[in-house]
Amino acid sequence: MMETANTSSPEVFVLLGFSERPSVEPILFIIVLGIYAVCILGNGIIILVSCVDVRLHTPMYFFLVNLSFLDISFTTSIVPQLLINLWGPQKTISYGGCVVQFYISHWLGATECILLAVMSYDRYAAICRPLHYTVIMHPQLCCSLAFASWLGGLTTSVVGSTLTMLLPLCGNNRIDHFFCEMPLIMQLACVDTSFNEVEMYVASFIFVVLPLGLILVSYSHIAWAVLRIRSAEVWRKAFNTCSSHVAVVAFFYGSIIFMYLQPAKRSSHEQGKFIALFYTVVTPMLNPLIYTLRNKDVKKALRRIGENRCDFGGT
């Protein structure tokens, strides 16, 4: 491994990742590569179908396109470097590459939290205010909510990541993870990081806890509205409308909460790497599968596109 001088900013970082389990790395490489390919293909199909089929030009699919583009970007900020480190003996990433990685991953992670809350509000408006849905979720509001999600994530990333980047590391460059994550960079600092930790906790509350609270409030209103109507058909429609989003939220937040509620011991840290692998690689791949397998509109749109291509090829 390349040794770095005792300077404030090392030239490279060493991502230890799964190097303590060398026999697992080739298997992980194949699995991660396959999942990444499915993630790009699945989310790409969601974006293509939602843009091409005019029947899907609705608020729900507008936000779904944003989510799919976000998932592609998020995994691409992490997986290529992970595959390089799993493939060969070199486990390094340049200082600039590490900085870019934790800026982008922090940005997109925070954006997804907000976007999932926005999508839950869309589902609330669709079920609880059906007669006013098109008035409430008008195109200008949808664009504003999506823009606010991306801008909010970018703001917290710029603030938190910049404060982290300013910390002197004094040559410390070994990160016990498979990607550059802000808390782990803070652990390498050779000065007091109390201010950075407070900022990180405040940002986590605003961009993780509050969106989750809004999601729970939205679905509590949805559940109350549906339960008041004793109709199996209404219950079925509500389930079909919300089940995909609920599944995505459960996978995303469930893995994050499970990881951060673990006790601080070595075995839990190793387990945490695999949980982080789940929410950074597996969850973005599951999102398009959940929405396509459980969504009749998307499946019909795919069939229409396929039939149109066949008709075009036959003429």
N, C-alpha and C positions, 0 to 999 in steps of 0.2 A: 504494500500500500504506500501511497505517496505521503511523505512526512511534510508537515507544514511548519513554518517558522512561528515563533512566539509573537505573533502580531495580532492586532485587533480583529482583522478580517482574514481568515484563512483562504487560501487560493481554491481549495476543494473541501468538500465535506465527505465523510465516509458514512454511507448508509448501511448499517450492519444488517438490517432487514432480517432475513431468515438464514443468515450465514452460519448460525449455530446448528442448523439442521441441513447440512449440504446435500443429504440424500433426498430431501423433500424438494429442493430447488428445481430440478428438471421437471418433476411432476407439476409443480406450481406454474412453471413457465408454460407448459402445454395448456393447463386449465385456464390460466389468465389470458393467454392468447386467444383461445376459443371463445371465452366469455366476452372479451373485448371486441372480437369480430361480430358476435351476435348483437352486442350493444350498439355498435355503429350501424349495422344493417337494420336492426329493429327500430331504433330511433329515427334513422334516415327514412324508413318507410312511413312512419307516423307523420313526419314533416312533409314528405312528398304527397301522401294521400290527403292530408288536411289542406294543403295548398291547392291541389289539383281539383278535388271534388267540391263543387260549390255548395253542396248540401251540408258540408262540414264547416262552412264559414260561419261559425257560431262562437260565442264567448268561450264555451268549454274547450273547443278544439284550438282556439287561439292561444289559450293558456297552456294547453297540452303541447303545442308546437314549441312554445317557450321552454317548457320543461324538458322536452326531447333534445332541443338544441343545447340546453344547459347540461344535460347528462352527457352528451357527446363531448362537450368542452371540458367538463370536470374529469371524466375518465382519461381524456387525452392529455390532460395536464399531469397525470400521475403514471398511467400504465406504460407508455413507451420507456421511460426511465426505469421503471420496475422490471420490465422485460430484459433490458440491457443488463441490469444487475443480477437477475436470476440466471442469465445465459452464461456469463463469464466470471472469472475470478475478480475482476475489477468491480468494486462496490462504491465507486466515487461519483460525485456530481459536482460540477463547478460551482463556485460561490454565486455567480450570476444566475446559473440554472436553478440553484436552490432558492434564491430570492424570488425569482419569477414563479417558481412552483408554489411557494407558500403564499405569495400575493394572489395568484389565480385561484388556488384551491380554497383559500379563505373567502375570497370574493364570491365564488360560485356556491360554496356551501351555505353562506349566509343568504344568498339570493334564493336558493332552493327553499330554505325555511320560510321566507316571506311569501314566495310564490305558492307554496302549498297552502298557506293561510288564505291567500287571495282566491285560490281554487275552491277552498271550503266555503268562502263567502258566496261564490258563484253558485255552488250547489244549494246553499241556504236560500238564495234568491229564487232559484228555479223551483224549489219544492214549497217553500213557505210563502212566496209571493208570486205565484205562477201568472196571474193576470197582469202584473206590473213588471214581469221579468225583462221584457225587451226594452221597457223604458228605463229600468234601473241599470241594467248591464248594457248600456249603449256603447258603440264603438269607441267614443272618446274616453269614457271611463275605463274601458278594458285596456286601452293603450296607456292611459295614465297609471293604472295599477301595475301593469307589466313594467313600465319604465321606472316606477317607484321601487319595485322589487330589485331590479338590476342596479339602480342608483344606490339604494340602501346597502346592498351587499358590497358594492364598490367602495362606499364611504367607510364602512367599518373595516374593510380590508386595508385601505390606504392608511387609516389612522393606526390600527393595531400593528400591521406589518411594518410600517415605517418606524414606529417606536421600538419594535423588536430589532429591526435592522440597525438601529443606532446603538444598540448595546455592544460594549466591547467584549469580545469572546476570548481574547488572550491566547489564541492559537488552538483552543478547543474545537475539534472538528468531527468528533465521532457521534453520530446520531443513531440511537438504538431503535430504528424504525425503517420502513421501506420508502418513505417519502418525507420531505421537509415540512414539518408541521410546526406552527408557531410556538406552542408550549414547549416543544422539545428544543427549539432554538434558544428559548429563554433559559432553559436548564443549563446551557453551555456558557452562559454569561458569567463573567468573573466579578460582577458588581451586584449590588442589591437590586432586585427586580420587583419590589413591592408595588411600585407605581404601575408597571406593566401588567402585573397580576390583577390589580384592581380594575384597570381598563378592560382586561380580558373578561373578567367576571361580569362587569357592567354590560359589555357588548354581548356576552352570552345570554344574559337575561333579556336584553332588548331584542336580539335577533334569533334566539332559540326558544326561550321560555315563553315570551309574549306571543309569538306566532302559534306555538303549540296551544296556549290558552285560548286564543281566538278560534283555533280549529275545534277545540273541545266545546266551546260555547256555541259555535255554529251547528255542530252535530247534536248538541243537546236540544237546541231549538227544533232541528229537523226531526229528531226522535219524538219530541213532545207533540209536534204538529201531526206526524204520521200516526202516532198511537191514538190520538183523538178521533181519527177517522177509522172506523171499524170496517175496513174494506181490504180484502186480500189482494185485490187488483192494485189498489193504491200502494199497499206495502211492497208488492212485487216491483212496481215502477220505481219507488223510492230506493229499493235495494239495488236495482239495476243502475240507477243514476249515481248512487254514492259508493257502491262496493269497490270499484276500481280505485277511486281516490283514497278511500279508507285503507285499502291494502297497501298502497304506496306509502301513505303516512305511517302505517304501522311498521313497515320494513325500515323506513328511513329513520324515524325517531326511536324505534325499538332498539336498533343496533347501537345508536349513539348513546342512549340512556343506559343500556346494559354495559357499554364499555366504560363510561365515566362513573358508574356506581360501583365498579369493582374495587376491592381493597388494594392498597398499594403494596403489592408483593411481587416477587419475580415471576412466579407462575402465572399470575394474573396479567402481568405485562406481556408475556409471551402470548397468552390467550387474546390479549387486546389487539395484537398485530393481526390475528386472523379475523377478529371482529371488524377491525378497520378495513381489512381486505374485503369484507362483505359489503360494507356501506360505500366504499369507494369504487368497487368493481362490479360486484354482483347486483346490488340494488339498481344501478342505472341500466343494467341489462334486463332486470325483471320488469321495470316500468312499462316498456312497450309491449311485453308479453302479456302483462295484466290487462292493459287497455285494449289490446287486439283480441285476446281470447275471450274476454268478458264483455266486449262491446259489439253489439249487432251493427251499429252504424259504420264502424271501421271495417268490419268484415264485409258488409254490403258494398262499401266503397272500393275495397280491394277487388271484389268480384267484378264490379262495373269497370274498373280500370283494366282488369284482365280481359274482359269480354270486348271492350273497345279496342284493345291492342290486337286481339284475335281477328276482329272484324276488319281492322285496318290492314292486317297482314294478308287477309283473304281477298282484299279488293285489288 
